[in-house]
Amino acid sequence: MAIKPLAVTACTVTNALGRGMAASLTALRNEESGLRPCDFEDADLPTWIGRVAGVEEEPLTGEFTAFDCRNNRLARLALEQDGFSTAVRQARDRYGAERIGVFVGTSTSGIGATEQAYRNRDLATGCLPATFDYQHTHNLFSAADLTRRWLGLNGVALAISTACSSSAKAFASAFRHISAGFCDAAVVGGVDSLCLTTLYGFNALGLASTQVCRPWDRERDGLSIGEAAGFALLEWAEPGDGCIRLLGYGESSDAYHMTAAHPEGAGAALAMEQALARAGLPPEHVDYINLHGTATPLNDAAEDKAMLRVFGTGAPCSSTKGWTGHTLGAAGIVEALLVGLCLEQGFIPGMLNTRHRDPNLGAGVVLHNREQTLRIAMSNSFGFGGTNCSLLFGREEG
């Protein structure tokens, strides 16, 4: 039996395409990428990144000074777009501050603050600066803590850190908490920001491309790292509300390798199958799949095998990472909200930057934007070490 759906009653996203949902929609429509040659701090790397402009000039101040770091600045920027904070405060008036949960995914949290602290440590003693506040910056709970305080919420709050599936899993966790009666509504979100640890780390792994990322391309050779923050308000769906609905979710763990996905896409396929089962829908009812699609040779190949197992060759699919870059722990929320835009607007985004499809991959990838009425769409987020999550969304039948 299908689960009872949740409605996305408000949402917001900020990424390299700009601040707010409208900026992302415009870029998708115009096929304009937010990627640029790496110009982050003093990173001397021949790669492309998706950087959010202006984060450096907008510190957190006042009662939120302790939270000031790039990651939390980015979260705050997103919270103040699209009327999201106002929508949550209205929900708070309906349910009570203690009845709205907060579930925020992140991969590295505010590790950039720790990088700066070690750069500025006392050379004689090795001590970190007295101004360094690990609890409110680098700690994984930091962004979730900032979010609940910024919105004036006192209910259950937790951080989820499962690499690139983090903020997709936030949806699943929120659903379980609402279903169990721990809260009546939930703010789900994700945030990850650029930092030297991530940039140099992926470069050391040989995964950072020197070109803009090209998912499913025969000449793909790695990802482009981005940063982003996004949030959604989830409430039980009501007839006639006109909202995008969370219809199902699936989670799995490959337990195959510390970093690599299962080469046959076993866990990825299981996550997609679970999402369909929870929604009570067969694969042929899905009109579009937003691929995890990082443009690394092995990950795209593994996801392709999973897609063929679940959907065959006919299901339209694409990756939007050519616009935003791979936003790591924020990828789940960013791409879930982009899927929502596709459902609302009736279009499928092509695979930006991908010019020559890899003949060894068989999924039904769409290379250029396509106008098409969509009812059901899926978003895939598959993280390091095979931590997988698929989300299934739909719009109310008119």
ZIQUI-V113243 format. One record per pair of residues at least 6 apart in sequence whose C-alpha atoms are under 7 Angstrom apart, sorted by sequence separation. I is the first residue (numbers start at 1). GAP is how many residues later the second one is. If there is no record, write none. Layout:
{{I,GAP} {I,GAP}}
This chain:
{{13,6} {14,6} {17,6} {18,6} {27,6} {79,6} {121,6} {122,6} {136,6} {148,6} {160,6} {177,6} {178,6} {202,6} {214,6} {256,6} {276,6} {294,6} {342,6} {382,6} {13,7} {17,7} {38,7} {60,7} {121,7} {135,7} {178,7} {213,7} {254,7} {276,7} {293,7} {381,7} {382,7} {12,8} {13,8} {38,8} {60,8} {121,8} {254,8} {381,8} {12,9} {38,9} {59,9} {120,9} {213,9} {380,9} {381,9} {17,10} {37,10} {38,10} {118,10} {160,10} {213,10} {380,10} {37,11} {38,11} {117,11} {213,11} {379,11} {380,11} {36,12} {37,12} {117,12} {174,12} {209,12} {212,12} {254,12} {378,12} {379,12} {35,13} {36,13} {60,13} {144,13} {209,13} {254,13} {354,13} {378,13} {379,13} {35,14} {36,14} {59,14} {144,14} {208,14} {209,14} {253,14} {378,14} {35,15} {55,15} {58,15} {117,15} {144,15} {207,15} {208,15} {209,15} {252,15} {351,15} {377,15} {378,15} {34,16} {207,16} {208,16} {350,16} {351,16} {377,16} {17,17} {141,17} {171,17} {350,17} {351,17} {376,17} {377,17} {16,18} {55,18} {141,18} {170,18} {252,18} {350,18} {376,18} {16,19} {55,19} {140,19} {170,19} {252,19} {349,19} {350,19} {375,19} {376,19} {251,20} {349,20} {375,20} {250,21} {348,21} {349,21} {167,22} {250,22} {348,22} {167,23} {347,23} {348,23} {113,24} {114,24} {250,24} {347,24} {348,24} {113,25} {249,25} {250,25} {346,25} {347,25} {249,26} {291,26} {293,26} {346,26} {347,26} {110,27} {111,27} {248,27} {283,27} {288,27} {289,27} {290,27} {291,27} {292,27} {294,27} {346,27} {110,28} {248,28} {283,28} {287,28} {288,28} {289,28} {290,28} {291,28} {346,28} {109,29} {249,29} {287,29} {288,29} {289,29} {290,29} {322,29} {323,29} {109,30} {248,30} {322,30} {109,31} {248,31} {318,31} {320,31} {322,31} {343,31} {194,32} {247,32} {294,32} {318,32} {319,32} {343,32} {194,33} {318,33} {16,34} {18,34} {193,34} {16,35} {192,35} {193,35} {268,35} {16,36} {192,36} {15,37} {191,37} {192,37} {265,37} {269,37} {273,37} {71,38} {191,38} {261,38} {264,38} {265,38} {268,38} {269,38} {339,38} {71,39} {190,39} {191,39} {263,39} {70,40} {104,40} {190,40} {262,40} {265,40} {266,40} {269,40} {339,40} {69,41} {103,41} {189,41} {190,41} {264,41} {265,41} {269,41} {102,42} {189,42} {264,42} {188,43} {189,43} {336,43} {69,44} {187,44} {188,44} {335,44} {187,45} {188,45} {102,46} {187,46} {186,47} {187,47} {317,47} {318,47} {186,48} {316,48} {317,48} {318,48} {185,49} {186,49} {290,49} {313,49} {315,49} {316,49} {317,49} {332,49} {185,50} {313,50} {314,50} {316,50} {184,51} {312,51} {313,51} {343,52} {100,53} {101,54} {102,54} {103,54} {104,54} {105,54} {106,54} {107,54} {97,55} {98,55} {100,55} {101,55} {102,55} {103,55} {104,55} {105,55} {106,55} {107,55} {308,55} {97,56} {98,56} {99,56} {101,56} {102,56} {103,56} {104,56} {105,56} {107,56} {307,56} {97,57} {98,57} {107,57} {304,57} {97,58} {304,58} {107,59} {304,59} {106,60} {301,60} {20,61} {21,61} {105,61} {106,61} {19,62} {20,62} {89,62} {105,62} {104,63} {14,64} {13,65} {105,65} {12,66} {85,66} {104,66} {66,67} {103,67} {69,68} {12,69} {67,69} {68,69} {12,70} {66,70} {67,70} {72,71} {103,71} {223,71} {12,72} {223,72} {11,73} {222,73} {223,73} {10,74} {221,74} {222,74} {220,75} {221,75} {222,75} {220,76} {221,76} {10,77} {172,77} {220,77} {215,78} {215,79} {216,79} {215,80} {214,81} {101,82} {213,82} {100,83} {109,83} {112,83} {99,84} {100,84} {101,84} {102,84} {103,84} {104,84} {105,84} {106,84} {108,84} {216,84} {99,85} {100,85} {101,85} {102,85} {103,85} {104,85} {105,85} {106,85} {107,85} {99,86} {100,86} {101,86} {102,86} {103,86} {104,86} {105,86} {106,86} {287,87} {287,88} {289,88} {290,88} {291,88} {292,88} {95,89} {207,89} {287,89} {288,89} {289,89} {290,89} {291,89} {292,89} {286,90} {287,90} {288,90} {289,90} {290,90} {292,90} {285,91} {286,91} {244,96} {226,98} {226,99} {228,99} {225,100} {226,100} {227,100} {224,101} {225,101} {226,101} {229,101} {224,102} {225,102} {228,102} {231,102} {223,103} {230,103} {215,104} {230,104} {214,108} {213,109} {268,114} {275,115} {75,116} {275,116} {271,117} {275,117} {271,118} {272,118} {267,119} {271,119} {71,120} {268,120} {71,121} {267,121} {71,122} {70,123} {260,124} {261,124} {262,124} {259,125} {260,125} {261,125} {259,126} {260,126} {258,127} {257,128} {256,129} {255,130} {256,130} {255,131} {254,132} {253,133} {254,133} {253,134} {192,135} {252,135} {253,135} {192,136} {252,136} {192,137} {217,137} {251,137} {252,137} {191,138} {192,138} {216,138} {217,138} {218,138} {251,138} {190,139} {191,139} {214,139} {215,139} {217,139} {218,139} {250,139} {251,139} {190,140} {213,140} {214,140} {217,140} {218,140} {250,140} {216,141} {217,141} {249,141} {250,141} {216,142} {249,142} {190,143} {248,143} {249,143} {189,144} {248,144} {247,145} {246,146} {247,146} {246,147} {247,147} {245,148} {246,148} {244,149} {245,149} {244,150} {245,150} {78,151} {244,151} {78,152} {243,152} {244,152} {43,153} {243,153} {75,154} {242,154} {74,155} {47,161} {47,162} {48,162} {167,162} {47,163} {48,163} {166,163} {167,163} {46,164} {47,164} {48,164} {164,164} {165,164} {167,164} {168,164} {163,165} {164,165} {167,165} {168,165} {163,166} {166,166} {167,166} {164,167} {165,167} {49,175} {50,175} {51,175} {52,175} {48,176} {49,176} {50,176} {51,176} {49,177} {50,177} {15,212} {15,213} {168,213} {14,214} {15,214} {14,215} {13,216} {14,216} {165,216} {13,217} {164,217} {165,217} {12,218} {13,218} {164,218} {165,218} {12,219} {164,219} {11,220} {12,220} {163,220} {164,220} {169,220} {11,221} {107,221} {162,221} {163,221} {168,221} {10,222} {11,222} {107,222} {165,222} {10,223} {106,223} {165,223} {8,224} {9,224} {105,224} {106,224} {165,224} {8,225} {9,225} {105,225} {162,225} {8,226} {9,226} {7,227} {8,227} {6,228} {7,228} {6,229} {7,229} {6,230} {7,230} {5,231} {6,231} {5,232} {9,234} {8,235} {7,236} {8,236} {7,237} {8,237} {7,238} {6,239} {7,239} {5,240} {6,240} {5,241} {5,242} {50,274} {3,275} {50,275} {2,276} {3,276} {49,276} {2,277} {2,278} {1,279} {35,288} {33,289} {34,289} {35,289} {33,290} {34,290} {35,290} {32,291} {33,291} {17,307} {16,308} {15,309} {13,321} {28,321} {31,321}}
